[in-house]
Structures are given as C-alpha cells and as structure tokens.
Amino acid sequence: MNPYTTLFLTFFRIGGFTFGGGYAMLPLIQAEIVDKHHWLTEEEFLDIFAAAQSLPGIFAVNISIFVGYRLKCYAGAAVCALGTILPSFLIILAIAMFFTRIQDNQYVAAIFRGLRPAVIAMIAAPVITTWRSMKMKPISLWIPILSAILVWLMGVSPIWIVLGAAVAGILYSRFIEYRIRRMRS
C-alpha cells in the first residue's frame, strides 16, 4: 500500500473513532504509531507528546503533523493532519445539518451520556502511561489530580492552571539551582 495512504488511513481511523479530544486520542495514537506500525520508539513518542503539548492548536493534530513530517516531510505532515481533522469535520458537518431533527432524540442523548465515562478513562490512561514511562514518584500524581479537581469541580480556568504550573516550575527550578549552589559552596 502507498505510504501516504497508510498514513492517511491510520490518522483517519484515529480521528474517526476517538471522542473527547486530543488526550482521549493519545492511547490510540500511541498504539498505532509505536506498537502497531513501529514508526517511533516509545521515547520518541514521549518527546513528540511533550512538544505537541507546548504548541498552540489541536493536540492530536500537532502529533500527527510531527509524525507525518518525521516519516515523509511536508507531504506526510499534510496527509496526517488531514487524516486527523477530516473525520471530526465530517461528523460535525452531519450533526449541524441534522441537529434540529436530533437534538431532542433520547437515543442520541443516551449515546453521549454513555460516551462520557469512556472519554474520562481515555484521558486518564495517557496520564498514567506517561507518569509510568517517566518513572516519576507516586507523590507526583497529585498534580494532575489537583488540576482536574480545580477545573472540573471548582470551575477554575485551565489557563490559570497552566500559568500557575509555569510559575511553580520556575520557582522549583530556582530552588533546586539555589540548593545545588549552596552544596557546592
């Protein structure tokens, strides 16, 4: 099969069968890219994951662009991005066309209610996988748990969480640098 077709179909499948956004897509992306196709090692995937998080835009699209570029340069990046975006675009277009007919449908509402727990599990899975692969201490799990509580239960904007984490990271690194300098003195 043509490598561009393989890239497109892989990311089309990822984009079409994952609900809940980028983090919910992460286990499926990792399974396809690392485990099934062996396009990246787990370490390379973690590097791309970190870079994709730091860039603006849609998380899953950022990953698809990185993978496509690494494998087939600009054309690969474009094919992977299109494969990731197209399913959502088509689904949203179909919903928009028929929304007035289905908005009060009890079956549609039940489907979306049923998807919520699956999306939560799909978001939790990459947090745990990343935590394990980075060999972090169990105490460090309080950061994503506290962030989730602040956002979901207390209504804190994720922007404040990110800014607070950045400030805490800077302060922590300064503290570590200070301790290292004191130990050398």
Buried (B, 14 or more C-beta within 10 A) or exposed (E): EEEBEBBBBBBBBBBBEBBBBBBBBBBBBBEBBBEEBEBBEEEBBBEBBEEBEEEEEBBBBBBBBBBBBBBBEEBBBBBBBBBBBBBBEEEEEEEEEEEEEEEEEEEBEEEEEEBEEEBBEBBBBBBEBBBEEEEEEEEEEEBBEEBBEBBEEEEBEEEEBEEEEEEEEEEEEEEEEEEEEEEEE
